[in-house]
Amino acid sequence: MTVLSFDENGVDVVYEGTEFRLEKALIEEAVGKSYPDVTDHEVLKMVEKDPSLGGEPRRIGDIVR
C-alpha cells in the first residue's frame, strides 16, 4: 500500500516500506500543471506502475487547504 501525505511544498510518500519526498517543482514538471491543480491520482501514478485508483481524484489545492 502506498501512503501519500500532502503539504504546500510537496508530498511525503511511503511506497513498499520506503519513505521519500516528491518536491512541488518535480511534481509540476512531471505532470505539466501547477501544483494545486495536480490530483492525488496523478501523484499516485508517478509512484506506482499500475495503481489501484479508487474514488474521485482530488486536487492537491483542495487537500492542503
N, C-alpha and C positions, 0 to 999 in steps of 0.2 A: 504494500500500500504506500502511496506517495502522499506526503503531507506538505501543503503549501501554506506559508504564513506571510501575508502581505503587509507592507507598510509603505510610507510615502517614497521611500528610496529604493525599493526592490523587494525581492521575495526570498525568504528563507525556505529551503527545500530539504526534506528528508526523503531520500529515494533508496530503497533497498538497504536501509541502515546507514547510509552515507549522508552526512549533512553538508550542505553547501549553500552559497548565496548567489542569486542572479540579480545583478545590479540593474537599476532602472534603464540606463543607457543601452545595455546589452539587449534587454527585452525590446526596447523601442526599435533598435536596429534590426533585430531578428524578425519582428512582426511587421514593421513598417508603419506603425501607428504611434500616437502619443501614449505615454504610459497609462493615463487614466482611462483611455478608450480600449485598451487591451483587455481581453476576457480571461477569466480563470482557466477556461478550456484551452485557450491559445497557449498559456504558460504551461499547462499540463502536457500539451503536445510537444513542447520544447524538451521536456524532461523524459517522457516515456515514448517508446516507439509506437505502440498501439494502445493508447489509454482507453479505459472504460469511462465514457463520458455520460454521467447521469445528471438529470435535471437540466434546467436552463442555464446557459452561460451567464456569468455575472461580470460586469465591468469592474476593473480594479478601482476606478474612481468611486463607485458605489460601495465597495467593500471597505475602503480605508477611511471613509468619512464618518 
